[in-house]
Amino acid sequence: MENKEVFLSTSQAIAFKRGNELKSIKYETIFKEFRGDSIQPQQIFYETVSESGTQYAGLLNPPRIDSSPSGLLWADLETRTKHFIPLEEFKEFDKYNIIQYIGEIPVNSFAQAYNLLFFEDKLILTVGLENSAWIIDREQKSVQQLSFESVLLPNTHKVNYPLRVESDVELEAAEKFKEAVKEKSKQPSYSKWAYDKKGRLFWRFSKAMDHMAGKDIVFKTILTAFDTRFNQVYECRLPEKFSYSDRFFIRDGMIHFFLNMDDEMAFVRFRPEFKENG
């Protein structure tokens, strides 16, 4: 893979590749034994390890089912130090969450997808509902938001779906929740960034509803490129039948998608190209 990151996690530990070695470390060790900011042990729900296997980052699980991440844990796995990066501005995303209630008890939620990517000495954090990126600097403990403009998709969500679904009947509440999630899925969704070393570009897929075909949603898919200074430099609409997932990687300048064919793993791949003058 172009990004040689190998990273697995369980509820108690992470395993990652450093050079030719496979290493592991317990979350408890990071929270309790690493030097640096004092952080109470808690669950992590989006995380990544740098290609070098020396840096780890994870979003701290929100305190409530209806809230956004409370902050970011950044750990240096070599020096055994840890840093807490507050993400107060992420509270604004709470207003997009769909919460399912049984009576007055919240039992389920559908929130935003977050993606983390190390690049050089920075961490790129993106959120699925917004055409933007947050560039995090560990040393400065700074979070810089960059907003982008698309001419092919809306740049953020429009809340035209129910945020609260409830019923005293569990099956009825679950059905209402499913319908609300389907309605939300019509809104633009921005996937992860992936870095192409050969072309020195980041690539991202995005989608939003184009039209309805009966009860089915037909999506339009957009491919966007960013340079290494985090400027948006290109976007195009892909053919209607093109379907993507977040399970992709870049190797030798080509984007590879995992594909299951009769329980056999295969790949779909293509090479994106564009001219800087459009």
Secondary structure as UniProt FT lines:
FT   STRAND          7..9
FT   STRAND          13..18
FT   TURN            19..20
FT   STRAND          21..26
FT   HELIX           27..33
FT   STRAND          35..36
FT   STRAND          44..49
FT   TURN            51..52
FT   STRAND          55..60
FT   TURN            65..66
FT   STRAND          71..76
FT   TURN            77..80
FT   STRAND          81..86
FT   HELIX           88..96
FT   STRAND          98..102
FT   TURN            103..104
FT   STRAND          105..110
FT   STRAND          114..119
FT   TURN            120..121
FT   STRAND          122..127
FT   TURN            128..129
FT   STRAND          132..137
FT   TURN            138..141
FT   STRAND          142..147
FT   STRAND          164..167
FT   HELIX           170..184
FT   TURN            185..186
FT   STRAND          189..196
FT   TURN            197..200
FT   STRAND          201..213
FT   TURN            214..215
FT   STRAND          216..226
FT   TURN            228..229
FT   STRAND          232..237
FT   TURN            240..241
FT   STRAND          248..251
FT   TURN            252..253
FT   STRAND          254..261
FT   TURN            262..263
FT   STRAND          264..270
FT   TURN            276..277
//
